[in-house]
């Protein structure tokens, strides 16, 4: 991060939005916008944002798998037939 370019006031961004959009597209680095000297928003290129969403989705999937494996290792599972029978019984679903 380059604070001379990547942290700007909202007013500066608003007054130079075309130049900032070109910068975002070129360097793919987000810009932190400030209001009264405090961080208020982050603006980034749509492609870079999509990459961030993809990374987060993969991390969620990996965490789900990790939790599932932990459940198996700690014996917190049961056979599917047992689950289905219990589910049917609990919800009044006939066979």
Helices and strands as residue ranges (DSSP letters): H 3-6, E 7-9, H 10-15, H 17-27, E 31-35, E 38-43, H 46-73, H 80-91
